Structure formats: C-alpha cells, structure tokens
Amino acid sequence: MRWLRRLLGSKRVKLDPGRQQELLRDVRHRYGAGSPVRFPEQVEAITRLLDDDDGLVVAARMVCEAADEAHLNLQAQAHDVHRRTGWRLLVHRRNYRPLWKEAGPALRWPLFALPGGLHPYVQVTAAVAVVGSRAPRLGRVTDPDLLLARVFEVLDLTVIGCEYGQVRVDTDAAALADRLISTAGHVLAAIDDPPRLPPPVREAMRRNNTLDVHDPTGPRVVGGINLGARMRETLLA
C-alpha cells in the first residue's frame, strides 16, 4: 500500500506508541458525559491535546474504534431481534440505511452505547476534527483509505440518527455531523486516488430537507442544518 511504503520510507515521522497510549487513556477517562464542562469546550481541549502526529494516530484510532464498536452493537441488536422474533436482519457496514428502513423502530442508535467509553459529542467529535485538520499528514501515520471508510460509516450512522428521529438534533449533534462531512472532504482531498462516495452518502446528497437544530439544554430552535446540501458542497467540490 502506498501509505505504508511512505510511512516506512520516511525518516521524518517519529511516533511514540507509549505516548499514544497515555493520550488515549487521558482522553478516554478525563472527558465525556461525566464531566461538568460543556461538550464544545471538551472538544476544544481534546483537539489541543492531540496536536501532533501521535495525537493524529490517537484520533484516527478513536474514529475507527467508534465505527467498529457501533458495528458490533448493531450486529448484536440484529442477533437479538432474530432470536426473539425470527426476523433476520442484514448489517452492512458500507450502508446502514437499508437496515434502518427495514427495522428502524426495533433498533437503538449505537453511538450512545460505545463500550469503550467514547462519547459521540466529545471524543468522537474531537477525533474527527483532528483528523480533518491534519488530513495531509494521514498518509505518514496511518491508512487514510481505511480511515475514510470509517469516517463515512460514522457519518452514515449520524445522519440516520438525525433523519429517523432517534437522535435529538441539537447543536452537539449538528456539530458532529458537520465535522464528519468536512473531515470526509479533507481526507478525500488528501488521497491520491480517492474512492467513489459510498451509497448512503450519495442517497443523502439527493435530499434537500433542512432539520431544526435545538439548544442542547431546552426546546428552543437555534438554527437549521441541510445535510444533503452540506455534503454536496463539500464532497462534490
């Protein structure tokens, strides 16, 4: 793989696996829903913490972890539905939309139940932001193609949660969706031979509906987000 040859052949990239583990432990345990600090402020603190190549590796790991654990969660949910009802559900990582169209009311949004303790509006949002801001460095520290697939996977789940009403669309949810779209665009631009956009992204881009965005602490509508338009202007540029 080109990224691996570039990584092995570079003398300028010095990574410290021990420090990466320390950063990951720090981010995992100091931040999240249990902290009294507002989510956006936690995101800013994490992005400052992960401001070098080791931090970029940690951010990429967190994005992949969120995608992997969400997939396992959905597989477990599908198995449970089959056990209880005999209803066999197919779980495809490249496109979760058919699963939700078939069985949405029987499923729970998986990003709020990641067993590793990552919170979608804190660690995941920050990790996505770090990956996007340092996308040109990705090929030197990780596999950008695999990471892009995981970014699109988390984006698919985030858009599904918003559109199917399982996630309250507040400013934190909108920030995650917006950063996922922006980061996907940055990673696509950093890849020499970018892949085709996955089916759920192409389907979402055909939509043109604006969702109300609420204040996280109350019912007040503070804005709106048109996910399809945002994807078109970012991913088709």
HELIX and SHEET records of a PDB file:
HELIX    1   1 ARG A    2  GLY A    9  1                                   8    
HELIX    2   2 PRO A   17  ARG A   30  1                                  14    
HELIX    3   3 PHE A   39  LEU A   49  1                                  11    
HELIX    4   4 ASP A   53  THR A   85  1                                  33    
HELIX    5   5 ARG A   97  ALA A  103  1                                   7    
HELIX    6   6 GLY A  104  ALA A  106  5                                   3    
HELIX    7   7 PRO A  110  PHE A  112  5                                   3    
HELIX    8   8 PRO A  120  VAL A  124  3                                   5    
HELIX    9   9 THR A  125  SER A  133  1                                   9    
HELIX   10  10 ALA A  135  ARG A  137  5                                   3    
HELIX   11  11 LEU A  138  VAL A  141  1                                   4    
HELIX   12  12 PRO A  144  GLU A  163  1                                  20    
HELIX   13  13 THR A  171  ALA A  190  1                                  20    
HELIX   14  14 PRO A  199  MET A  205  1                                   7    
HELIX   15  15 LEU A  227  LEU A  235  1                                   9    
SHEET    1   A 2 LEU A 211  HIS A 214  0                                        
SHEET    2   A 2 VAL A 221  ILE A 225 -1                                        
END                                                                             
